[in-house]
Amino acid sequence: MKRAATALLLAPLALLVALRAPQPVFAGALLILNFIAQRELLDLGEACELRPHRRLALLGGLWLVLLLSHLAGDWALALHAAWPGGRLLLYLAPLFDPFAAMMLAMAAVLAAALLRGGRLPQIAADSGFTLLALFYPALFLGLLGQIRANAGVWWVLFLLLVVWLGDVAALYAGKAWGRRRLAERISPAKSWEGALASLAGALATGGLLAHFAPAVTLALARLHLLNFAFARPFPLAPMLLLALAVNLAAQVGDLAESALKRGAGVKDSGALLPGHGGLLDRIDAMLLAIPVLWYYLYLRS
C-alpha cells in the first residue's frame, strides 16, 4: 500500500518537472536527486567497512551535474560577458569542461587518498569507491540534463515511461508467474518471467509512443505541459530497438545496484521513500538507461 501511494505521488511530480520546469529548475532537481543518491551510495560503502572521501565525492558530483546540464557553462559565459577583459576565466576554463573536470576530480581523489594514509589495500579500495560514488550517479544524471537541454523534453518523457512501465510489468508479472530465479544471490525476488514481462512492457510502451507521438504531444500541449506537437509518427523499428536497449540497460542497472546492497548486507539503500526504500533504489534502473538514450541521440544528430 505504501509503495503504491508513494508511486502515485512521485510519478506525476517527476513528469511535471521533466515536462514543464525551466532547464535551471530541472537541473536543480537533478542536483538534489544526485546529492541524496550519492549519500546513500557512500553509506553503502561505509557499510562495507570502506572510508570513501565523502566531501570530494559530493562536491565533484555536484559540479559534474552542473557542467553536463549546461548550467555551469552558462554561468561562465554570463561572467565573461560582464567582465570580458578578465584573465581569471582563462585560468579557470578547464573547470568548465566536463572531461577536464573529471580528470581533475580523479587527481584530487587520488591525492586525498595519499594524504590520508593507511594500508595500501585500504587506500586503493577507498579511492575506487570514492570515484564510483562521484561518477555514479552524477555522470548519468548530468547526461539526462544534457539530453533535455539539447534534444528536448520528449526524450525525457520517452525514457521515463519506457523504464517505469517496464518496471511495473516486471513487478506484477513476477508476482503472478515468477518461478525461475534470475539472479538469486543478488536479488532473490527477480525472475526470468518478470524480466521478459519487463522487456515486453518496454517494447509496447516504445511502440505506442512512436506511433501515437502526434496525439500524445498534442494532448500534452493542450494541458500546457508541452509547447509543441509532432506532425507525424516516429519510424517504428528504430524506436522499438531503442526501447529494447533502454530496457536491457535498465534491468542491468537494477541488478548492479542490488549487488552493491547485498555486498553491504542491507535490503535497501535508504529509507527515504515509504515502501520503496532509498532514492537510489528508485533511480538505479534509470541511471544505466540514460547513456543508452544519449548514445542513440548522438548517432541520430
Secondary structure as UniProt FT lines:
FT   HELIX           2..20
FT   HELIX           23..47
FT   TURN            48..49
FT   HELIX           54..68
FT   TURN            69..70
FT   HELIX           71..82
FT   TURN            84..85
FT   HELIX           88..92
FT   HELIX           93..96
FT   HELIX           98..116
FT   HELIX           120..135
FT   TURN            136..137
FT   HELIX           138..151
FT   HELIX           153..177
FT   STRAND          181..183
FT   TURN            184..186
FT   STRAND          187..191
FT   HELIX           192..211
FT   HELIX           213..222
FT   TURN            223..224
FT   HELIX           236..264
FT   TURN            274..276
FT   HELIX           279..300
//
